[in-house]
Structure formats: structure tokens, C-alpha cells
Amino acid sequence: MSNISRQAYADMFGPTVGDKVRLADTELWIEVEDD
């Protein structure tokens, strides 16, 4: 089994559980709770 950094995973597959995503040009952030 190999390890992959969170950044590399996000670049390939998008955000996953625990990641925070900024909504457009706002100061609103969401956190992924379920994948």
C-alpha cells in the first residue's frame, strides 16, 4: 500500500472528508462531512 498526500489526492479526486472548501468569492467555508 502506498501513501499519498492530501494535496495530491485533492488534485486528482477533489475534496474528501475533513477538507474545507471556500465558496466562490465569499468568506463562507464548508467542511466535507461524508464522502
Secondary structure as UniProt FT lines:
FT   HELIX           6..13
FT   TURN            17..18
FT   STRAND          20..22
FT   TURN            24..25
FT   STRAND          29..31
//
